[in-house]
Amino acid sequence: MSELQIALLLIAGAVLAGLYLAGKWQERRLLRRLGEELGGGVGDALLDEADQGRPLAAGYGRTAAAQRRIEPGLQAQPAAEPGEPPAQTTPAPARRSEWIEDPMLDCVLELRCARPVDGVTFIDAAVPLTASQWPMPVWFVVWDARAQQWVHPDRFGYYTGALAAIQLANRGHVLDEEQIGRFASCVRQIAGVLDADCDPPDVTRLATGALDLDRLCARFDVRIGLTLESASAPWSEGRVAAAAAQIGLQPLADLRWALSREAGGAPLVLTMPGPVSDRVVLELDVPAAGSDSGAVQQMFGLANQLGVRLNARIVDDNGRPIDSHSVAAIEAQLDKLYGEMRGAGIDPGGERARRLYV
């Protein structure tokens, strides 16, 4: 080898070494800046070695890894063992899931990972489930061992388990065996991506349970209404809309107005059959109303206010006048229905009722 070749090799080696050192310096500078912006070093608090080997803690009726973490301090931290997820800073708390598992309403499949998996992988794996069109509500949540609750997966977190769920029925739809099987197949695909265990469901049994739930839902699917009949000329849509706004009803689609539930109002909806009509109907969604909410009195009160603004009288389906003395009789009938609902495990106006009667 000539002296020229040796010199070229030495120069090339020096250039490569310089590039490597410059890259490491740039990496350390970016990591330091990221740590300052996050208010701490890059990386999560390390697991306490004293907790390794302890039994898994139970959470929400299911097992989940619960390892105590060392709070950040000035002392030196031990190095992570091979195979453990890389350390990261304590992220902002993941968004808690508002969904609560209901064994009467939901088909729930549990995914158990053999090792902690980062949140980005969970989010990406769940896309076929969360981005698909389903006839019923679908949820995908992960267990946050630190917060001891089910949360939506966060890209900065690490998780060892998840729940995938779909509601079996409500007043508008009931899942059949094919739809439940498609859901189960989708969840198994997610489990494959996460290298997680997932027990296969009994699809036939779940489909039978969905039909039973549908029949139970239909049994209590009752609405009672008051008809307001014009005492003079028919009303235009604009006049009804103005009167509805004056008594606190908010517009919905298709000539319908509803009382705001956020303000504690009863599930009341005003319906107009056409853009010009001589009658409107104010309906109470009975199972979605609490038994002690005073919904019947509220319905009669709003009907009377509408009657004054629209110059209308309150009548039944046969055109016979109804007055406030009918409140006691209607409430007695509803008390019996509400008692039957409670006996069937559905609290009137409760979370289960709100999910069934949407």
VOLUMLO-418890 format. One line per field, with one value per residue (C-alpha): residue in three letters; x, y, z. Coordinates in Angstrom, 2 decimals, always signed. Each point is the difference from the previous one (the first is absolute). Layout:
% VOLUMLO-418890
residuo (ala | ...)
east (X | ...)
north (Y | ...)
up (Z | ...)
***
This chain:
% VOLUMLO-418890
residuo (met | ser | glu | leu | gln | ile | ala | leu | leu | leu | ile | ala | gly | ala | val | leu | ala | gly | leu | tyr | leu | ala | gly | lys | trp | gln | glu | arg | arg | leu | leu | arg | arg | leu | gly | glu | glu | leu | gly | gly | gly | val | gly | asp | ala | leu | leu | asp | glu | ala | asp | gln | gly | arg | pro | leu | ala | ala | gly | tyr | gly | arg | thr | ala | ala | ala | gln | arg | arg | ile | glu | pro | gly | leu | gln | ala | gln | pro | ala | ala | glu | pro | gly | glu | pro | pro | ala | gln | thr | thr | pro | ala | pro | ala | arg | arg | ser | glu | trp | ile | glu | asp | pro | met | leu | asp | cys | val | leu | glu | leu | arg | cys | ala | arg | pro | val | asp | gly | val | thr | phe | ile | asp | ala | ala | val | pro | leu | thr | ala | ser | gln | trp | pro | met | pro | val | trp | phe | val | val | trp | asp | ala | arg | ala | gln | gln | trp | val | his | pro | asp | arg | phe | gly | tyr | tyr | thr | gly | ala | leu | ala | ala | ile | gln | leu | ala | asn | arg | gly | his | val | leu | asp | glu | glu | gln | ile | gly | arg | phe | ala | ser | cys | val | arg | gln | ile | ala | gly | val | leu | asp | ala | asp | cys | asp | pro | pro | asp | val | thr | arg | leu | ala | thr | gly | ala | leu | asp | leu | asp | arg | leu | cys | ala | arg | phe | asp | val | arg | ile | gly | leu | thr | leu | glu | ser | ala | ser | ala | pro | trp | ser | glu | gly | arg | val | ala | ala | ala | ala | ala | gln | ile | gly | leu | gln | pro | leu | ala | asp | leu | arg | trp | ala | leu | ser | arg | glu | ala | gly | gly | ala | pro | leu | val | leu | thr | met | pro | gly | pro | val | ser | asp | arg | val | val | leu | glu | leu | asp | val | pro | ala | ala | gly | ser | asp | ser | gly | ala | val | gln | gln | met | phe | gly | leu | ala | asn | gln | leu | gly | val | arg | leu | asn | ala | arg | ile | val | asp | asp | asn | gly | arg | pro | ile | asp | ser | his | ser | val | ala | ala | ile | glu | ala | gln | leu | asp | lys | leu | tyr | gly | glu | met | arg | gly | ala | gly | ile | asp | pro | gly | gly | glu | arg | ala | arg | arg | leu | tyr | val)
east (+0.00 | +1.40 | +0.52 | -2.79 | -2.50 | +0.98 | -0.40 | -3.44 | -1.09 | +1.15 | -1.85 | -3.18 | +0.23 | +0.42 | -3.03 | -2.20 | +1.09 | -0.77 | -3.46 | -0.72 | +1.09 | -2.00 | -3.09 | +0.35 | +0.48 | -3.13 | -1.97 | +1.04 | -0.87 | -3.49 | -0.65 | +1.06 | -2.31 | -2.89 | +0.56 | -0.08 | -3.25 | -1.66 | +1.11 | +2.21 | +2.38 | -1.04 | -1.30 | -2.56 | +0.70 | +1.61 | -1.81 | +0.91 | +2.04 | -1.55 | -3.35 | +1.22 | -1.39 | -3.04 | -3.41 | -2.03 | -2.52 | -3.66 | -1.68 | -3.64 | -0.65 | +2.94 | +3.72 | +2.49 | +3.67 | +0.37 | +3.62 | +0.95 | +2.10 | +2.86 | -0.80 | +2.47 | +2.86 | +3.65 | +1.38 | +1.38 | -2.49 | +0.72 | +0.39 | -2.92 | +0.19 | +0.19 | -3.46 | -1.58 | -1.55 | +2.29 | -0.27 | -2.11 | -1.21 | -3.24 | -2.61 | -3.17 | -2.81 | -1.74 | -3.58 | -2.31 | -2.60 | -3.60 | -1.07 | -0.64 | -0.23 | -3.57 | -0.34 | -3.67 | +0.63 | +3.52 | +2.03 | +3.44 | +3.24 | +3.15 | +3.48 | +2.90 | +3.48 | +3.06 | +2.06 | -0.62 | -0.89 | +0.29 | -3.10 | +0.76 | -0.13 | -3.32 | -1.49 | +1.18 | -1.13 | -3.51 | -0.59 | -1.86 | -2.42 | -0.39 | -0.05 | -2.50 | -3.72 | -1.95 | -3.78 | +0.51 | +2.41 | +3.54 | +2.70 | +3.71 | +1.68 | +3.24 | +0.80 | +2.02 | +1.65 | +1.26 | -3.42 | -1.81 | -2.65 | -0.88 | +1.15 | +0.28 | +3.49 | +2.54 | +2.98 | +2.41 | -1.30 | +0.83 | -2.77 | -0.35 | -3.71 | -3.04 | -3.75 | -1.86 | -3.78 | -3.13 | -3.55 | -2.32 | -3.30 | -1.97 | -3.47 | +1.10 | +2.13 | +1.05 | +3.22 | -0.30 | +2.41 | +1.85 | +0.65 | +1.21 | +2.29 | +1.45 | +0.70 | +1.70 | +2.13 | +1.10 | +1.03 | +1.99 | +1.93 | +0.84 | +1.15 | +2.32 | +1.61 | +0.49 | +1.19 | -2.83 | -2.22 | -3.73 | -2.54 | -2.38 | -3.64 | -3.02 | -1.56 | -3.23 | -0.58 | +0.67 | -2.45 | -2.66 | +0.73 | -0.32 | -3.50 | -1.00 | +1.25 | -1.92 | -3.24 | +0.61 | +0.71 | -3.22 | -2.03 | +0.64 | +0.29 | -2.91 | -0.69 | -2.89 | -1.02 | -2.23 | -1.52 | -0.47 | -2.76 | -0.39 | -3.11 | +0.16 | +2.20 | +2.87 | +3.49 | +3.06 | +3.32 | +1.38 | -2.74 | +0.42 | +3.78 | -0.34 | -2.39 | +2.29 | +3.00 | -1.93 | -0.62 | +3.59 | -0.21 | +2.95 | -0.37 | +0.71 | -0.23 | -3.30 | -2.41 | +0.92 | +1.03 | +1.33 | +0.50 | +3.67 | +1.08 | +3.08 | -2.17 | -1.74 | -2.98 | -2.16 | +0.38 | -2.74 | -0.30 | -2.43 | -0.90 | -1.77 | -1.39 | +0.59 | +1.23 | -3.62 | -2.22 | -2.85 | +1.46 | +3.28 | +0.89 | +2.10 | +1.36 | +1.73 | +2.50 | -1.12 | +2.91 | +2.59 | -1.64 | +0.76 | -2.87 | +0.38 | +0.80 | -3.46 | +0.02 | -3.78 | -0.57 | +2.72 | -1.69 | -3.39 | +1.61 | +1.72 | -3.17 | -1.97 | +2.63 | -0.11 | -3.79 | +0.05 | +2.57 | -1.64 | -3.64 | -0.44 | -1.80 | +1.43 | -1.82 | +0.52 | +0.23 | -3.79 | -0.20 | -1.36 | +1.32 | +2.61 | +0.63 | +2.50 | -2.20 | +1.23 | +3.52 | -0.74 | -1.48 | +2.91 | +2.56 | -1.69 | +0.34 | +3.63 | +0.82 | -1.12 | +2.09 | +3.05 | -0.31 | +0.04 | +3.06 | +1.89 | -0.96 | +1.52 | +3.25 | -0.58 | -0.01 | -2.38 | +2.07 | +3.24 | +3.10 | -1.28 | -3.33 | +1.75 | +2.08 | -2.97 | -2.44 | +1.91)
north (+0.00 | +3.37 | +2.95 | +1.86 | -2.75 | -0.12 | +3.77 | -0.15 | -2.73 | +2.03 | +3.08 | -2.02 | -1.49 | +3.46 | +1.33 | -2.93 | +0.40 | +3.71 | -0.64 | -2.57 | +2.34 | +2.88 | -2.19 | -1.09 | +3.61 | +1.06 | -2.87 | +0.93 | +3.65 | -0.88 | -2.36 | +2.68 | +2.55 | -2.49 | -0.71 | +3.71 | +0.47 | -2.96 | +1.13 | -3.03 | -2.46 | -2.03 | -3.33 | -1.38 | -0.66 | -3.39 | -2.92 | -0.69 | -3.19 | -0.84 | -0.41 | -2.43 | -3.47 | +1.27 | -1.39 | +1.94 | +2.43 | -0.24 | +2.89 | +0.41 | -3.68 | -1.02 | -0.59 | +2.66 | +0.55 | +2.35 | +0.89 | +2.81 | +2.64 | +2.02 | +3.68 | +2.30 | +1.11 | +1.05 | -3.46 | -2.14 | -2.26 | -3.66 | -1.01 | -1.70 | -3.76 | -1.45 | -0.40 | +2.72 | +3.02 | +3.02 | +2.53 | +3.08 | +3.07 | -0.11 | +0.90 | +1.97 | -2.20 | -1.97 | +0.92 | -2.12 | -2.06 | +0.94 | -3.50 | -2.47 | -3.68 | -1.29 | -3.80 | +0.30 | +2.30 | -0.70 | -2.66 | +0.57 | -1.68 | +0.32 | +0.21 | -1.03 | +0.91 | -2.07 | +3.19 | +3.75 | +1.48 | +3.69 | +2.10 | +0.74 | -3.71 | -0.33 | +2.95 | -1.24 | -3.57 | +1.15 | +2.02 | -2.84 | -0.08 | +3.69 | +1.26 | -2.56 | +0.56 | -1.97 | -0.06 | +0.34 | +1.98 | -1.42 | +0.70 | -0.74 | +0.83 | -0.93 | -0.52 | +2.80 | -1.77 | +3.27 | +1.69 | -3.31 | +0.65 | -0.69 | +2.75 | +0.75 | -1.04 | +2.80 | -0.04 | +0.65 | -2.84 | -3.69 | -2.53 | -3.74 | -0.46 | +1.38 | -0.50 | +0.05 | +0.23 | +0.39 | +0.59 | -2.86 | +1.85 | +3.18 | +1.17 | +0.52 | -3.04 | -3.48 | -1.72 | -3.28 | -2.92 | +1.19 | +3.47 | -1.41 | -2.39 | +2.87 | +1.94 | -3.02 | -0.55 | +3.65 | -0.24 | -3.18 | +1.87 | +2.71 | -2.67 | -1.39 | +3.38 | +0.50 | -3.58 | -0.26 | -2.81 | +0.34 | -2.68 | -0.69 | +0.83 | -2.26 | +1.90 | -2.03 | +0.59 | +3.72 | +0.25 | -1.71 | +2.43 | +2.92 | -1.17 | -0.36 | +3.52 | +1.32 | -1.54 | +1.43 | +3.42 | -0.10 | -0.97 | +3.38 | +2.13 | +2.30 | +3.60 | +2.10 | +3.16 | +3.04 | +1.36 | +3.73 | +0.88 | +3.45 | +1.91 | +2.09 | -0.21 | -2.46 | +1.02 | +0.52 | -1.59 | +3.41 | +0.68 | -3.40 | +0.43 | +3.41 | -1.37 | -2.98 | +2.29 | +2.13 | -2.99 | -1.30 | -2.63 | -0.32 | -0.82 | -3.49 | -1.26 | -0.64 | +2.41 | -1.15 | +1.86 | -1.45 | +1.09 | +0.30 | -2.95 | +1.85 | +2.33 | -2.94 | +0.02 | -3.05 | -1.89 | +1.99 | +0.49 | +2.24 | -1.28 | +1.78 | -2.28 | +2.50 | +3.55 | +1.16 | -1.79 | +0.57 | -2.35 | -0.93 | -2.80 | +0.30 | -3.44 | -1.34 | -2.85 | -1.98 | -2.44 | +2.74 | +2.17 | -0.46 | -1.24 | +2.92 | +2.68 | +1.56 | -0.59 | -0.25 | +3.33 | +1.53 | -1.31 | +1.44 | +3.30 | +0.39 | -1.04 | +2.70 | +2.61 | -1.07 | +0.10 | +3.64 | +1.01 | -1.94 | +0.51 | -3.76 | -2.47 | -3.25 | -3.13 | -3.78 | -2.16 | +0.08 | +3.77 | +0.08 | +2.77 | -0.86 | +2.09 | -0.02 | -2.36 | -2.79 | +0.28 | -2.20 | -2.79 | +0.01 | +0.01 | -3.01 | -1.98 | +1.04 | -1.03 | -3.53 | -0.03 | +1.36 | -2.73 | -2.65 | +1.65 | -0.13 | -3.64 | -0.70 | +1.76 | +3.29 | +3.13 | +2.56 | +2.91 | -1.72 | -0.70 | -3.35 | +1.54 | +2.88 | -2.44 | -2.17 | +2.76 | +2.24)
up (+0.00 | -1.00 | +2.31 | -1.85 | +0.71 | +3.67 | +0.27 | -1.62 | +2.40 | +2.99 | -1.26 | -0.59 | +3.49 | +1.54 | -1.93 | +1.11 | +3.60 | -0.16 | -1.44 | +2.72 | +2.80 | -1.49 | -0.18 | +3.63 | +1.09 | -1.92 | +1.55 | +3.54 | -0.64 | -1.28 | +2.90 | +2.50 | -1.67 | +0.01 | +3.68 | +0.82 | -1.95 | +1.72 | +3.42 | +0.66 | -1.55 | -3.00 | +1.19 | +2.44 | +3.65 | +0.36 | +1.53 | +3.60 | +0.09 | +3.34 | -1.70 | -2.63 | +0.59 | +1.93 | -1.02 | -2.54 | +1.43 | -0.87 | -1.77 | -0.97 | +0.43 | -2.21 | +0.68 | -1.04 | +0.73 | +2.93 | +0.71 | +2.33 | -1.71 | +1.54 | +0.27 | -1.78 | +2.22 | +0.00 | +0.73 | -2.76 | -1.74 | -0.82 | -3.61 | -1.74 | -0.38 | -3.52 | -1.53 | +2.11 | -1.77 | -0.21 | +2.80 | -0.66 | +1.84 | +1.90 | -2.64 | +0.51 | +1.40 | -2.74 | -0.73 | +2.14 | -1.83 | +0.75 | -0.99 | +2.81 | -0.80 | +0.33 | -0.16 | -0.98 | -2.96 | -1.26 | -1.72 | +1.55 | -1.08 | +2.09 | -1.53 | +2.24 | -1.20 | +0.90 | +0.50 | +0.25 | -3.39 | -0.86 | -0.54 | -3.65 | -0.80 | +1.85 | -1.88 | -3.39 | +0.67 | +0.97 | -3.20 | -1.80 | +2.94 | +0.83 | -3.60 | -1.32 | -0.29 | +2.60 | +0.55 | +3.77 | +2.23 | +0.23 | +2.61 | +0.31 | +3.32 | +1.74 | +3.67 | +1.61 | +2.94 | +1.47 | +0.03 | +0.66 | -2.65 | -3.61 | -2.35 | -3.68 | -1.19 | +0.10 | -2.34 | +2.88 | +2.18 | +0.38 | +0.60 | +0.52 | -0.63 | -1.77 | -0.34 | -3.30 | +0.31 | -2.09 | +1.23 | -0.91 | -0.43 | +0.56 | -0.99 | -3.60 | -0.80 | +1.17 | -1.06 | -1.86 | +0.01 | -3.12 | +1.47 | +3.31 | -1.87 | -2.03 | +3.20 | +1.60 | -3.13 | +0.03 | +3.66 | -0.69 | -2.68 | +2.54 | +2.45 | -2.68 | -0.55 | +3.74 | +0.58 | +2.56 | +1.23 | -0.73 | +0.88 | -2.91 | +0.84 | -0.40 | -2.91 | -0.03 | +3.71 | -0.37 | -2.92 | +2.13 | +2.83 | -2.40 | -1.02 | +3.66 | +0.68 | -2.99 | +1.30 | +3.47 | -1.48 | -2.05 | +3.07 | +1.64 | -3.14 | +0.82 | -0.96 | +1.18 | -1.78 | +0.15 | -3.21 | -0.38 | -2.43 | -1.51 | +1.04 | -3.20 | -3.11 | -0.62 | +1.11 | -2.13 | +0.88 | +0.93 | +2.51 | +1.69 | +0.07 | +1.67 | +2.64 | +0.63 | +0.50 | +2.49 | +2.28 | -0.22 | -2.74 | -2.37 | -3.70 | -1.31 | -3.56 | -1.83 | +1.73 | +3.50 | +3.14 | +3.26 | +3.57 | +0.95 | +2.16 | +1.25 | +2.04 | +1.68 | -2.32 | -0.64 | -3.32 | -1.76 | -3.77 | -1.89 | -3.48 | -2.85 | -2.76 | -2.81 | -0.73 | +0.39 | +2.48 | +2.45 | +2.62 | +1.67 | +2.43 | +3.16 | +0.95 | +3.11 | -0.42 | +3.05 | +0.65 | -0.50 | +2.69 | +3.68 | +2.10 | +2.43 | -2.58 | -0.16 | -3.74 | -0.33 | +1.77 | -2.17 | -3.14 | +0.98 | +0.99 | -3.36 | -1.85 | +1.81 | -0.90 | -3.63 | +0.04 | +1.08 | -2.64 | -2.84 | +1.02 | +0.27 | +2.22 | +1.39 | -1.21 | -0.08 | -3.12 | -0.35 | +0.22 | +3.56 | +2.26 | +2.64 | +3.09 | +2.82 | +2.05 | -2.27 | +1.46 | +3.02 | -2.12 | -2.43 | +2.82 | +1.64 | -3.25 | -0.38 | +3.58 | -0.84 | -3.18 | +1.82 | +2.63 | -2.72 | -1.57 | +3.28 | +0.43 | -3.42 | +0.96 | -1.83 | +2.14 | -1.62 | -1.24 | +1.05 | -2.04 | -1.26 | -1.04 | -1.77 | -2.01 | -0.92 | -0.90 | -2.40)
***
